[in-house]
Amino acid sequence: MSLLTELRGWLRQQQVDGVIISSRQNKLPHLGFSTASGYVLVTQHNAHILVDFRYFSEVAARTHGYQLHLLEASRPMSAIVNQIVAEEGLQRLGFEGEQVSWQTGKQWQDTLTPKLINLPLDELRQIKTGEEIALIREACRIADITAEHIRRFIQPGMQEREVAAELEWFMKQQGAEKASFDTIVASGARGALPHGKASDKVIVAGELVTLDFGAQYQGYCSDMTRTFLVAGRYSHASESPLYQVYQTVLEAQLAAIEAVRPGASCQSVDAAAREHITRSGYGPNFGHNTGHAIGIDVHENPRFSPTDTTLLRAGMLLTVEPGIYLAGEGGVRIEDVVLVTESGAEVLYQMPKTLLMTGEA
Ligand SMILES: [Mn+2]
């Protein structure tokens, strides 16, 4: 089903005559590129794009089936929308209440003629199209080869920041537009910080180092975490004092992936990981969700959380990323992106998840 056909069916269910789409993430499937500027206005009969001079020719070249309107100082958004509203007789108009600022919402209420209805438009992005899955696969492929590159690159004595710079440079060489979020490189005791952005800290032999990063490819994100043992101190990974902690996280991650299938609830997948970590005595050291949906945004709904009762459906893509964090000692997190298939889950990364050492070995 086409994007507009699906959206119009959903708008009918929501009992609105049209919707103003203003967020970058929800405009992207219509525009074919990512921008915070402009608006998409979809009604039962027409689809409009309102955009200023800077984007007009690119939108004209990339889209078809949309009526284009040039935003100008003399013809602002409210004037164009009100004209469309009058021509098409729209009475109830949806908007993205979660994405619009209080100030903009107030202004629209004062200047737009129809009744404005807050719509949870993000819901429509939960099941990915084949085309979207292909783009996310490519974003994941880039992250996957980057993880192996960076494992070989890391040497004791390097700063976390140098590692992050190499990682992001390499992803761009492989076709990424940019990193999908600030790269996390957390070594040694900093590994206990679940979101420890790369710092000046020097990486030391024998420490664990957690890398959490992603590539953005044609507007779609990947998200990947691997924890490595820094070479130069132990001859086998099993000699690391945190080896058992690593194994516990890995077992929890595999148990959660095993629980992913259509019809399973998100909270049951979270429980699969959380119960294993809790049974191993580390329950209080796993203080975040097991995962989240991913797509145009790095973090989308649903979530693998203790409270999310959403039932999984084929075509959803989510991360599975349990972790254990020990203050003063370090931490471990392992994250894959999985596609919910008709029969279970497909992991989109190839890299092994046993505790690997850095360097060429
Ligand atoms: Mn993640």
Residues whose N, C-alpha, C, O or C-beta is under 5 A from the ligand:
A	BS01	MN	D223 T319
